[in-house]
Amino acid sequence: MYKLFFHLVFKRMDPEKAHYLAFRWIRLAVRVPVLRTFLAAALAPRYKELRTEALGLRMHGPFGLAAGFDKNAVAIDGMAMLGFDHVEIGTVTGEPQAGNPKKRLFRLVADRALINRMGFNNDGSAAVADRLQARVPVFKTVVGVNIGKTKVVPEAEAVGDYVTSTERLARHADYLVVNVSSPNTPGLRNLQAVEHLRPLLSAVREAADRTVTGRRVPLLVKIAPDLADEDVDAVADLAVELGLDGIIATNTTIDREGLKSPAYLTSETGGLSGAPLKERSLEVLRRLYARVGDRITLVGVGGIETAEDAWQRILAGATLVQGYSAFIYEGPFYARAIHKGLAARLNASPYATLAEAVGADTRKATV
């Protein structure tokens, strides 16, 4: 039903307008008590075998919504209603910004992919912090907060910008993510170099600890799939050295190799997400797990369309998995299908728990 609706309606609409229309429907639905209860029962069934502990947090399952969909923390309950076990909001910057000029979001239907050059359009960390402070949860869900650099802030002052967002947002975050991997903010990816990343992560960690004294806010870093293998290794080693809680692999890519869509689409600048990212994101995840093992939590994202994709990420080393682009193509039953398929695969596997399955294939390959 949704796929027919997508082809008849959403496919004919400007992608950004379609996004905000769907967003509005989700927000409206969760405000109606009877409707949200019905939708949650239909779209978010719980499987006891999928219960997950990660980052010191308990979740209904391992599958969450990646950052980028709910930039301003306005639809957390709506996305939980649709079955996502955690919701990562953002990317949020120190100052509000409109993002890049439109048109800035493109569907590559033939590739089941998106290209975006949104440019961290968001209300800014002060406004988002106020919204999170005022939120009265309808559904219990884990909320991650993804922070990035304000575009007008020079690279040399990036640390201070991240610290400002941390001081405002850390108390409202179940976990915090430092995003240094979007291709749509000039100079941002330079911060992935270890000599820049070490002082940045150290400063954010100190700010989070200074701001939130009653608990430790888990800190993760999100990296690009376009890093060279030796740079992936360097980030992994740095994460262990600094006592980081996790790494999210991966963000969007600037690579366009092997795409089927017309050249007028594939030539658009920005980050490519969706199915074409699947292979490289899985490679990066395997490399990270081989390097860090169980010492830190890995989150697999990029091209996760099916339960089999999610299962492969878990076997490769991901404790948590996330989706976004496939949600655009699969619709409201996306999370339900992932959960159902994961439960079936776990029950048919030799593993008693999901935790036992994490990294199993990568461990076998390195023996």
N, C-alpha and C positions, 0 to 999 in steps of 0.2 A: 504493500500500500504506500509506504513512504517513498519507495524508489519511483513509483509512478508519479507521486506528488512532486518529487524533486525534479523529474524530467519535464513535467507540465508547468510547474510554477517557479521553483527556485532557480532552475537552470536558465530560465529566461530573464531573471532579475540580475541587477548588479550585485556581485557577491557581497559587498559590504552592506548594502541595503537589506539583502536577504538575511545576513547575519543578525542585524539589529531587529528585524521582524521576528525571527525565530526566538531571539533573546527576549523580546517583549512578551511573546506568548508564554515562554517558560516562567517568566516573572509573574505574569498574571495568574497562571495556573496554580502556582504555589501559594497564592494569597487566598485561595478558596479551600477551606478546610476539607470538605467532602471530596472535592476533586483531587486535591493533593494526596489524600489518603488512598484513594483508588489508584492513582497513577503510581504511587510508590509501591503499592502491593503488586501491581502488574509489571512494573519496570525494574524494581529493585528487590527481587527476592533474595533472601539470605541463605548462604550455604555454610554450615558450621565448619566444614572441612577447609574453607578458604580463609577463615579468620587468620589475621596476620598481625604480628608484632614487628615493628620496625621503628628505628629512631626513638626508641623508648615509648612508642605510642601503640595503642591497640586500634585496629581497624577491622571493619566487617570483611574486607578482602584486600587484595593487592592492587586493584585497578583504579586509577585516579584520572582526573582531568588535568591535562598539561596546562601550563601557563599560556596566556595569549587569548583565551576565550573570554574569561571574566577578568578584564584588566582592572576594574574598579571596585571589585568586591560587592557587586549588586545582585548576584544570582547564585550565591553559595548554596542556599537551601533548594533552589530550583534544580541545580545540578546534582545535589544529593538525592533529590526526589527521582531523578532519572537513573540513579544507580551507581554513581561514581563514589568510590570508597574514600577518596580524599579529593579535595579541590584546591588546586594551586592558583592563586590569584596573581594578577600582574601581567606583564612587568610594570612595577611602580617605580617612578623616578623621584628624586628629591623635590623637584619643582613640577608643577603642572605643565603639560605641553600638548599641543594639538596633533603632533605627529607630522608625517610627510604629506605633501599635497595629494589629493585624490586625482586620479584613480590609483589605488595602492594595494588592492587585493584582487587576485586572479585565480580562476578555477581552471585546472588542466584536467578536464573530465576523462580524456582518453588515458591519462596516466594516474587517475585517482589521486590527484595531488593539488596543492595550492602553492602559489607564489605570493608572498606578502612583503611589502616594504612599508608597513604601518608606521614604524618609527617611534615605538613606545608612546603612542597616544594614551594619555591617562590623566586623572585628576590631580596627581601629585600625592606625595606621601602624607602630608598633613590632612588632606581631605579624606583619603582612604583610611587613615588611622581613626579619624572621627567616626567614619561609617562602621568600621569594625567594632569600635568601642560601643556604639549605640545598638549594634545588632543583637536581636533576641532570637536565638536559633530555633528553627522549627524542627529540623532534623539534626541529629548529632553526627557530625562529620569532622574529619581532620582538615584543618585549613593551613596550607602552606602559603607563604608570602614571598614572591619573587621580586627582587629589586635590581634596578639597573641604573646606568649613568644618565643624567640629564644631558640632552644634546648640546646645549650651549656651554656647559661646564668643560673647560679645557682638560685634556688628558692628565696634565700635571696636578689638577685639583680633584681628580676622580675619587680619591680615597675619602676626602671630606664629604663629598656628595653622597657616597654610599653610607658613611657613618651617620649623616643626618637622617636618611631614610631608616636606618637601623634603630636609631634612638626613638623614632616615632612609631615604628611598626613592630618591633621585636616582641613587645608585651602582648600583642594581639595574635602572634603567629605560633602555631603548633610546631612549625619548622620554618627556617629562613633559607632562601636560595639567593646566591650571588650570581647574577647573569652577566657573563663577560663574553657571550658567544653569539649575540644577534649580529647579523651582517648589516643592519639598517641604521645603526648609530655610528657615525664616523669615528674611527680609532678604537672602538670598543673591543674588538677582537685582539688588539695589541695587548690588552690587559691579561690575556691568557698566558703570555710569556711568564715563566716562573719568577723572573726578577721583578716583575710588576705585580704578579698575583700574590706572592708571599706577603708583602706589606699590606695589600688590600684585604686579604682574608684575615690577617692578624688583627688589623684595625677593626674590622666588622665583628670579629669574635670578642674583642675587648669591649666594644660598644654594647654588644648584646648582653654580655655578662654584667656590665656596669648598670645597664638599664633594667634588666630583669634579674632580681636577686633571689627570688623564691624557687627558681627552677633553672635548668640549663636549656636554652633554646637550641635545638639541633641546627647546625649550619652545613649547608651543601653548596656546591658550585656546579653550574651548568656549563658544559663544554660543547664545542662545535664538532661536527663529524669531519670537518676539513683539516683538522690538525694532523700533522705527520705522526707516524707511529711513535717516534722517539719523543715527541712533545706530549702525546697521550701518556707515555711512561713517566715523563717528568711531572705532569700534573698528578698522576697517581702517587708518585713518591712524595710529592709535596703535601698531598692530602693526608697521608699517613704521618708525615713528620709533624704537621700542625695539629694533629688530632681532630681533623675534620670529620664530620658525621657521615657525609655521603657525597656522591658524585652523580649528577644526572647526565646521561648519555643517550641521545644527543639533541642539540638544537637543530635549526634548519641548515641547509647546505646552499652554497653558491654554485655547486656543480650542476651541469645540465646534460651530462652524457646519457645517451640512450633513451631520451624522451620521445614519445610518439605524437605529442600534441603539435599543432601548427607553430611555425617559427615565430609568428607575431606574438604568441603567448610565451614560448620558451625563452625568447630574447628579453623579456621583461626583467628588470633588475629586482633584487630582493632575495629573500630566503625561500628555498623550495622545501616543502614538507609533504608528508604523505607516503604513498607506496614506494616511490623511487628511492627513498631514504632507508628503506628496510635493511638492505644488505650491509651498507656501511655502518649503520648504527649498531647492528648486531656484532660486526667485527670489532668496533670500538669497545663494546660492552665485554666481549670475550677477553680482549686484551687487558682491560682494566681488572677484571676478576682474576685473571692469571697473575696479575701484579700484586693485587691487594688482598685477594681471598676474602675471608670473612671479617677482616679488620674494620672495614667501613661498609656502609649500606650503599648499594648501587641501584639506581632507578633507570629502567630502560624505557626509552621513548623514541619515536620516529618510525613511521610506517607500520604501526600496530593496527591491523584491520580486523583480524580474526582471533579467536581463542588460541588457535595454533601459533599465531605470531606471538601472543603473550606467553604461551607455554615455552616457546623456544627462548624467549628472553629470560625466563625464570631458570631454565636449564643452563643458560649461558652465564648466569650470575646475578640477575636482577632480583632483589627482594620485592621491589615495587615496580609496577609498569604504569605507563600513562598513555593516553590517546587524546587526539584533538582533530586532526584533519579527517580521519575516517568517520568521525561523528557527523561531519557535514554530509558525507555520502551515505552513511548507514542509518542515520536518524535516531529516534528516541529508543529503539530497541538495541542499540549498539552495546551498552554496558551489560544489559541482560544477557545477550548472546555470548559476550566474553566470559561472564561468570558461569553460565551454564556449561560452556565448553571447557573451561578450566577445571570445573568440578569433575566433569566426566573424564578428562585426561588424568587428573590426579588419582581418581579412583581406579583407573585402569593401569596405573603405573606401579612400579615396585616401591614407591616412596609412601611412607605413612603420613607425612605432612608436607605442606608446601615448603616449609623451612628446610626439610631434608632434600627437596628437589633443587633448591637454589644452588646453581653452579655445578650440578652433577655432571653435565656433559663436558664442561670446561675442565673439570678435575680429571675426567677420564682421558681427555686429549693430552693432558700434560704429564700423565703417568709414564 
